[in-house]
Amino acid sequence: MVDKNKQENPESLSRRNFLRNTGYAVGGVVVGGVVGSLLPIGNKTRNINNVNPKVFNENAENFNQALMHFTQEQFNIVQAATERIFPEDENGPGAKALGVAFFIDHQLAGDWGFNARDYMQAPFYKGEKVQGYQGRLKRRELFDIALQEIQNYSMQKYKKKFTDLSGEQQDEILKDFESDKVNITTISPSGFFNILRSSTLEGVYSDPLYGGNINMNGWKMKNYPGNQMAYSDIIEKGYKKIAPKSLRDHIGH
């Protein structure tokens, strides 16, 4: 009697032998034979079975800078506006170099942009300032409308797109939004400016994992240590300046 557990499909055997003996290349990674252990990098070949994930990530390109919600024009407006809110100076980089516009873009593409944790059902009443946003629009919708209004107001006031204005002119546009001098019926100009300003600061000082604070330079300007696992090795030594760490630095712990 034949043991059914030992029966093999001839087609399966043939395919397995092919993979084992010849290898099968997918996207530049060889599988079969060495089963994905070789990864070509430039003119070199690297054994990824023995790669330290932390070192590998540090050498990788930053693919976290990709647009997920904004159009390119919207992104350019936000990048210019946030740079005026947090400009580069003698203390360090500004919002543009820190990737703040990418941070805001990624937040709008996620739960924050969809107001996933907020109660968004009617009725809608005008709230007090201490109550925060009380409208029916999601944050991503609020940004879409506000960025178009910034462009419209810029064309109305200076006959130029916002990104073509001088820094001083961009400041005037943003100040007019902050003080509700812009006539908009769909959103609160000052309400949007406050969200934009707080989002800018969050992008400057958030963990780089979320798209902003590139190279932890926002933290470095404040001598902030970031996400350290512990301070037990230095707690008895008094004040000591230490290099900041991101959440990514703890991969493998």
C-alpha positions in Angstrom: 0.0 0.0 0.0 1.4 3.5 -0.9 1.8 6.0 1.9 -0.3 9.0 0.7 1.9 11.4 2.8 4.9 10.4 0.7 3.2 10.9 -2.7 4.5 13.9 -4.6 2.9 15.8 -7.5 5.4 15.4 -10.4 4.6 19.0 -11.5 5.5 20.2 -7.9 8.7 18.2 -7.9 9.7 19.6 -11.3 9.1 23.2 -10.2 10.9 22.7 -6.9 14.0 21.2 -8.6 14.0 24.1 -11.0 13.9 26.7 -8.2 16.5 24.8 -6.2 19.0 24.2 -9.0 18.8 27.4 -11.0 17.5 30.1 -8.7 14.7 32.5 -9.4 15.3 36.3 -9.7 12.6 38.7 -8.5 13.2 42.4 -8.5 17.0 42.0 -8.4 16.9 39.6 -5.4 17.9 36.0 -6.0 15.6 33.4 -4.4 15.9 29.6 -4.8 19.3 28.0 -4.2 20.5 30.7 -1.8 16.8 31.6 -1.0 17.0 35.4 -1.1 20.4 35.7 0.6 22.0 38.0 -2.0 21.1 41.6 -2.6 22.9 43.5 -5.3 23.8 47.1 -4.2 25.6 49.1 -6.8 28.4 46.9 -8.1 28.5 44.9 -4.9 26.6 41.9 -3.7 25.5 41.9 0.0 24.4 38.9 2.1 21.2 40.1 3.7 20.9 37.1 6.0 23.7 38.7 8.2 22.7 42.4 7.8 22.1 44.4 11.0 18.6 45.9 10.3 19.7 49.2 12.0 22.8 49.6 9.8 20.8 48.6 6.7 18.2 51.3 7.4 20.7 54.0 8.1 22.3 53.3 4.6 18.9 53.3 2.8 17.4 56.2 0.9 14.6 58.1 2.7 11.5 56.9 1.0 9.4 58.6 3.7 9.3 61.8 1.6 6.6 61.0 -0.8 3.3 62.8 -1.2 0.2 61.0 0.1 -2.5 63.7 0.1 -1.3 67.0 -1.3 -1.0 67.9 -5.0 2.4 69.3 -5.9 1.0 72.8 -5.9 -0.5 72.3 -2.5 2.7 70.9 -1.2 4.7 73.9 -2.5 2.3 76.3 -0.8 2.5 74.5 2.5 6.3 74.3 2.2 6.6 78.0 1.6 4.1 78.9 4.4 5.7 76.7 7.0 9.1 78.1 6.2 7.8 81.6 7.0 6.3 80.2 10.3 9.6 78.4 11.2 12.3 80.0 9.1 15.9 78.9 8.9 18.3 81.2 10.9 21.6 81.1 12.7 20.2 78.6 15.2 19.5 75.9 12.6 17.4 74.7 9.7 13.8 75.8 9.0 10.6 74.0 8.2 11.6 73.2 4.6 14.9 71.6 5.4 13.2 69.7 8.3 10.6 68.2 6.0 7.6 69.7 7.8 5.4 69.8 4.6 5.9 66.0 4.2 4.9 65.6 7.9 1.7 67.5 7.4 0.9 65.7 4.2 1.3 62.3 5.8 -0.8 63.3 8.8 -3.6 64.5 6.5 -3.5 61.1 4.7 -4.0 59.3 8.0 -6.5 59.3 10.9 -5.7 62.9 11.8 -6.7 64.1 8.4 -9.9 62.1 8.5 -10.8 63.3 12.1 -11.1 59.6 12.9 -11.0 60.1 16.6 -13.3 63.2 16.7 -17.1 63.2 17.0 -18.2 64.6 13.6 -22.0 64.2 13.7 -24.6 67.0 13.5 -25.7 69.3 14.9 -22.9 71.7 14.4 -22.7 74.9 16.5 -20.2 77.7 16.6 -18.0 76.8 19.6 -16.0 78.9 22.0 -12.3 79.4 21.3 -11.4 77.1 24.2 -13.4 74.3 22.6 -11.3 74.0 19.5 -12.6 73.1 16.0 -16.3 72.5 15.9 -17.0 72.3 12.1 -18.2 69.6 9.8 -15.2 69.6 7.5 -12.4 67.0 8.0 -8.9 68.4 8.4 -7.9 67.3 4.9 -10.9 69.1 3.5 -10.1 72.2 5.5 -6.5 72.2 4.2 -7.7 71.7 0.6 -10.0 74.7 0.8 -7.6 76.9 2.8 -4.7 76.4 0.4 -6.8 77.3 -2.5 -8.0 80.4 -0.7 -4.4 81.3 0.1 -3.7 81.1 -3.7 -6.8 83.2 -4.5 -6.0 85.9 -1.9 -2.4 86.1 -3.1 -3.6 86.6 -6.7 -6.1 89.2 -5.6 -3.6 91.1 -3.4 -0.4 90.8 -5.4 -1.3 89.3 -8.8 1.1 86.5 -8.1 0.9 82.9 -6.8 1.8 82.5 -3.2 5.0 80.7 -4.0 6.1 83.5 -6.3 5.9 86.2 -3.6 8.7 87.6 -1.5 9.1 86.4 2.1 7.6 89.7 3.4 4.6 89.4 1.1 4.0 85.8 2.2 4.1 87.0 5.8 1.4 89.6 5.0 -0.8 86.9 3.5 -0.4 84.7 6.5 -0.9 87.6 8.9 -4.2 88.5 7.2 -5.4 84.9 7.6 -4.3 84.9 11.3 -6.3 88.1 12.0 -9.3 87.1 9.9 -8.9 89.9 7.4 -9.6 87.5 4.6 -13.2 87.2 3.6 -14.0 83.5 3.5 -17.4 82.0 4.2 -16.5 78.3 4.2 -13.8 78.2 6.8 -12.3 80.4 9.5 -9.1 81.9 8.2 -7.6 82.3 11.8 -8.7 78.8 12.6 -6.8 77.4 9.7 -3.7 79.5 10.5 -3.7 78.1 14.1 -3.9 74.5 12.8 -1.1 75.3 10.3 1.1 76.8 12.9 0.6 74.0 15.4 1.2 71.4 12.7 4.4 73.2 11.7 5.8 72.9 15.2 4.7 69.3 15.5 6.6 68.6 12.2 9.7 70.3 13.5 9.8 68.4 16.8 8.1 65.0 16.0 10.0 61.8 15.7 11.5 61.6 12.2 9.6 58.4 11.7 6.6 60.6 10.8 8.3 62.5 8.0 9.5 65.7 9.7 12.4 66.6 11.9 14.9 65.3 9.3 18.0 63.9 10.8 16.6 64.8 14.2 17.9 68.4 13.6 14.8 69.9 15.3 15.8 68.0 18.5 19.5 68.9 18.1 18.6 72.6 18.1 17.0 72.1 21.6 19.5 69.5 22.8 16.6 67.2 23.2 17.6 63.5 23.6 14.6 62.1 21.7 13.5 58.5 22.4 16.2 57.1 24.7 15.6 53.6 26.0 16.9 54.5 29.4 19.2 56.9 31.3 20.5 54.5 33.9 24.1 54.6 32.5 24.4 58.4 33.0 21.9 59.3 35.7 24.5 59.4 38.4 26.9 61.6 36.3 24.9 64.8 36.4 24.1 66.7 33.2 25.5 65.2 30.1 24.8 66.1 26.5 23.9 63.0 24.5 23.0 62.4 20.9 19.3 62.1 20.2 17.7 58.8 19.2 14.7 58.1 17.0 12.2 55.3 17.4 13.9 53.7 14.4 17.1 53.4 16.4 15.4 50.8 18.7 14.7 48.3 15.9 15.7 44.9 17.1 15.4 45.7 20.8 
